[in-house]
Amino acid sequence: EVSLESLKRIHDMGIRLALDDFGTGYSSLTYLQKLPVDIIKLDKDFIWEIGIDEGKEFIIKSVIDLAHNLGMSVVAEGVENNEQLEFLENAGCDYAQGYLFHKALSVDEIGELFKLYN
């Protein structure tokens, strides 16, 4: 209860909250109802099955629809190829992250990358 109240106060300050690794571990639909979450981050284990497992593809589409119906955005983690990106775009996913776009970077490397675009 203390954590929930803290999250609500943070959210009320205008800070957007994301539920990471949705669909694995302790993630559940109960969290979507109780927590002041703005963004759901779909776990990479689902994304890696795009083009392989139609059941997981159905779950991805369903989670995206559910999130949107609850007023939330969706980030897909672990996007590594164009087939995955195209599927996610067609499913209405809001954001994607992964090696398709760039490898993980340290703080210093990010600074250097930003300098290239300024």
Contacts in CASP RR format, 6 or more apart in sequence:
PFRMAT RR
TARGET T0000
AUTHOR 0000-0000-0000
METHOD contacts of the structure
MODEL  1
EVSLESLKRIHDMGIRLALDDFGTGYSSLTYLQKLPVDIIKLDKDFIWEI
GIDEGKEFIIKSVIDLAHNLGMSVVAEGVENNEQLEFLENAGCDYAQGYL
FHKALSVDEIGELFKLYN
4 34 0 8 1.000
4 35 0 8 1.000
7 17 0 8 1.000
7 35 0 8 1.000
7 36 0 8 1.000
8 36 0 8 1.000
10 17 0 8 1.000
10 36 0 8 1.000
11 17 0 8 1.000
11 36 0 8 1.000
11 38 0 8 1.000
12 36 0 8 1.000
16 38 0 8 1.000
16 39 0 8 1.000
17 35 0 8 1.000
17 36 0 8 1.000
17 37 0 8 1.000
17 38 0 8 1.000
17 39 0 8 1.000
18 37 0 8 1.000
18 38 0 8 1.000
18 39 0 8 1.000
18 40 0 8 1.000
18 41 0 8 1.000
18 75 0 8 1.000
19 27 0 8 1.000
19 31 0 8 1.000
19 32 0 8 1.000
19 35 0 8 1.000
19 37 0 8 1.000
19 39 0 8 1.000
19 40 0 8 1.000
19 41 0 8 1.000
20 41 0 8 1.000
21 27 0 8 1.000
21 41 0 8 1.000
21 43 0 8 1.000
21 77 0 8 1.000
22 40 0 8 1.000
22 41 0 8 1.000
22 42 0 8 1.000
22 43 0 8 1.000
22 63 0 8 1.000
23 42 0 8 1.000
23 43 0 8 1.000
23 46 0 8 1.000
23 63 0 8 1.000
24 43 0 8 1.000
24 45 0 8 1.000
27 43 0 8 1.000
31 37 0 8 1.000
32 40 0 8 1.000
32 66 0 8 1.000
32 67 0 8 1.000
32 70 0 8 1.000
32 72 0 8 1.000
37 72 0 8 1.000
38 72 0 8 1.000
38 73 0 8 1.000
39 72 0 8 1.000
39 73 0 8 1.000
39 74 0 8 1.000
39 75 0 8 1.000
40 63 0 8 1.000
40 67 0 8 1.000
40 72 0 8 1.000
40 73 0 8 1.000
40 74 0 8 1.000
40 75 0 8 1.000
41 74 0 8 1.000
41 75 0 8 1.000
41 76 0 8 1.000
41 77 0 8 1.000
42 60 0 8 1.000
42 63 0 8 1.000
42 64 0 8 1.000
42 74 0 8 1.000
42 75 0 8 1.000
42 76 0 8 1.000
42 77 0 8 1.000
42 93 0 8 1.000
43 77 0 8 1.000
44 77 0 8 1.000
44 78 0 8 1.000
46 56 0 8 1.000
46 59 0 8 1.000
46 60 0 8 1.000
47 60 0 8 1.000
47 76 0 8 1.000
47 77 0 8 1.000
47 78 0 8 1.000
47 79 0 8 1.000
47 80 0 8 1.000
47 84 0 8 1.000
47 88 0 8 1.000
48 78 0 8 1.000
48 80 0 8 1.000
48 84 0 8 1.000
49 56 0 8 1.000
49 57 0 8 1.000
50 56 0 8 1.000
50 57 0 8 1.000
50 60 0 8 1.000
50 83 0 8 1.000
50 84 0 8 1.000
50 87 0 8 1.000
50 88 0 8 1.000
51 57 0 8 1.000
51 83 0 8 1.000
51 87 0 8 1.000
57 87 0 8 1.000
60 76 0 8 1.000
60 87 0 8 1.000
60 88 0 8 1.000
60 91 0 8 1.000
60 93 0 8 1.000
61 91 0 8 1.000
63 74 0 8 1.000
64 74 0 8 1.000
64 91 0 8 1.000
64 92 0 8 1.000
64 93 0 8 1.000
67 73 0 8 1.000
67 74 0 8 1.000
68 74 0 8 1.000
68 92 0 8 1.000
73 94 0 8 1.000
73 95 0 8 1.000
74 92 0 8 1.000
74 93 0 8 1.000
74 94 0 8 1.000
74 95 0 8 1.000
75 93 0 8 1.000
75 94 0 8 1.000
75 95 0 8 1.000
75 96 0 8 1.000
75 97 0 8 1.000
76 84 0 8 1.000
76 88 0 8 1.000
76 93 0 8 1.000
76 95 0 8 1.000
76 96 0 8 1.000
76 97 0 8 1.000
77 97 0 8 1.000
77 98 0 8 1.000
78 84 0 8 1.000
78 96 0 8 1.000
78 97 0 8 1.000
78 98 0 8 1.000
78 99 0 8 1.000
79 85 0 8 1.000
79 88 0 8 1.000
79 96 0 8 1.000
79 97 0 8 1.000
79 98 0 8 1.000
79 99 0 8 1.000
79 100 0 8 1.000
79 101 0 8 1.000
80 98 0 8 1.000
80 99 0 8 1.000
80 100 0 8 1.000
81 100 0 8 1.000
82 100 0 8 1.000
84 96 0 8 1.000
84 100 0 8 1.000
85 96 0 8 1.000
85 100 0 8 1.000
88 96 0 8 1.000
102 113 0 8 1.000
105 113 0 8 1.000
END
